[in-house]
Every structure is written in structure tokens, then in C-alpha cells.
Amino acid sequence: MEWINSSDSHILEPEDLFEGALGAKYPDECPRYVDEYQGVAAKFYYTGYEYVRIDEIVEGDQSEEGQALQEEMIRASNDPYERLKCLDKDGVWAEILNSTWMLYTMRAPNDDMVRDCCQVYNDWIAEHCSADPRRLYGTAMVHMQDPDWAAAELERVRKRGLKSVLINCDTRPEWPLYQDSHYDRFWAAAQELEMPVTLHIITGNIKDLFTFHGDERKKVPGATYQLLQECTWVLSNEFIFGGIMDRFPALKIVCSEFEVSWLPYWLFRQRQMRSALGPSMGIRQPDHEIDAYLPRIFHGMVDDSAWDLCIGHVPMTNISWGSDFPHARCTYPNSQKIVGDLFSGHDPALMAGITYYNVANYYGMELPESRAVAAE
């Protein structure tokens, strides 16, 4: 067995992280755990805006074995040394650690509270990852309503050792679009600090499936499809055709948890927009051919069985597997087998890149001298 790396893992923030720090300041809105919602007695997380049922979002079921798995993963979120044990058990050397609850809180309407929550989270995740900076790579959370604050927070967290940042997947309707020069100070800071900017599901304008309750759940299949497309139009409209990637030619973008098999069709449509549709409508055109931007755009996948459609269309060095630990579809504790099955029959060097080297190169990870798992 050889080590693999996860480009998209998550952490469940401690129950009292936000309430303990900010409960007095925001007594009604502060994110917290509650024991009931809409008459259902269960453990929910109030995000400052919406409610998520804990036992639905965390991998596991109501069986004794499933409950034990949930408890193990929750312990690993609270204790970095337990987390490292899980990595060893799963044959994962290192992982990019994204938040769970802070993703949802990015949608809360109180911008002051969201900014405060970002700072609390960023300090906590920096401390958590300091247990082993070679293996735990925390992603900072930065709310984009105030770009001056966002740029300052980016500089602050970089000094704390965080190497990437996750922002609102899209601007809210009342904000300027990301392509507006209003945000240029932030893009400039991310470029100068060499911090990849992550677009992740949940943080934009599309409601996440786990926040639907009661009769609303009839809409989940369609809404989920919308959710999993959000970055495709943001990437196109703001970063490429909106000119951000032209103005900031070293800026790196990460599309996280959107999978990858959509990329060939998306590329066809972007090329068409540049060559035919855009010029006919007087749309601002990118400075370069669409393919020239692809090396700066990184894509995460978990279990996309059609991933190989991308071969020959996008740089395969910019695709990387992630475990989605500890969420409902995560691959733990069977990541090695799942990865082996997913990439079976393909070039071993291609598999090694997607499951190990690509994310390490993109984020500058420190790798062990040998890929062989020491436990063998």
C-alpha cells in the first residue's frame, strides 16, 4: 500500500467554538447546536441562518457500527492526534482541511457576525493543524462582503501558517460581482501571498441539500444538481470572462467538491463563448484562449466514476482526489480500496498524480521520503 493525499477533507468544528467566543455578542444569531427543529427531536446545527441535522451529514447510519464510525470521526475533528490516527488507518499521508459549519455560516445574513466567525475559525484551525503541519493543511475562511477586511484577514492567516483560502462561492445579489475592481485588493493579496482561492459548494447562493427539511425535501434532487454546478458559471463569468485571471496572472483557483466529469462540456461552451457567442453580443473577451487558463484552475473529485472523460481535455496534473472526510459520502476508512477501484485499469502514473502528487505540488506539501506506508 502506498500513501495517498486528500485534496478535500473536512473538519467538524467543536460544539462551542462560535457560541463560546461570540454568543454574548450575537445571542440570537450565533451558530450553535440545538436539540430540536420543526418539531423533530434530534441534534441540529444552527448555522446563523439555516439548520443541518448532524446524523445526516456525518458518515454512518443508525446501526451500532455506524454510530461507532460517527463517534470516531467526531473525535478526530476535536483532537488533531486522533485525526492523525485516522489518516494512518486510511493510508492518507496529508489532507487539505476545509471547514464544515463555517461553510454554512458564510450564507448567514449578518456580515459582521460572519466575519467574526471567520476569525474565530481561522485561529482555531491554525492551532489544530500546528499539531503536524506536514500532514494537516487548514484552509482559511474569508467572507467577501468587505474586500478590505478580506485582504487584511488573508494576510493575518498567512502569518498563522494557513496556505489557502476559501471564499463565498458567488457574490450575493446585493454585492458587486467578483469581476468588479471592488475586489481587486483581495485578488492581489492572494496572488502575492501565493494562496490558492477555493470555491466550495454550500458557500454561495444555492441552498445545500442538508438544509432542506419537511416538505421542502421534495426539491432536493433538483436543488442538489444546481448546487453542484454553481462554480461552473462563477468560474466562467467572473474569473475568465470577467477578467480576474487576466488582471492577476498568477492567481490560482480551486474548484472543490464539484467533481470533474463536467469539464469537457464546460470547455466546449467556454470556447464557443469566446469564438462565436461572445463576439456576436459584444461580450468582453478573455485575453487568451480558454485553454491557457486551465493550468491555474485546480479541480477536486471524490468518487466521480466518469473522471476519465477529462483525459485529453484538461491538464490531468490539475485534478486531485479527496476523501470528503467525515461527510455522508466520505471514503473513510476504505479510501485505499475505493481509490484503487476508481482508477483501476488506468496508467499507474496518472493514478499516482491524481491521488498523491498533484495536490502536493499545487499546495507545496512536504512529502515523506518514501510513499510506502510505514505500517507495512
Summary of the structure (lengths in Angstrom):
residues: 376
radius of gyration: 20.1
end to end distance: 7.5
largest distance: 61.3
contacts: 1236
relative contact order: 0.14
helix: 47%
strand: 16%
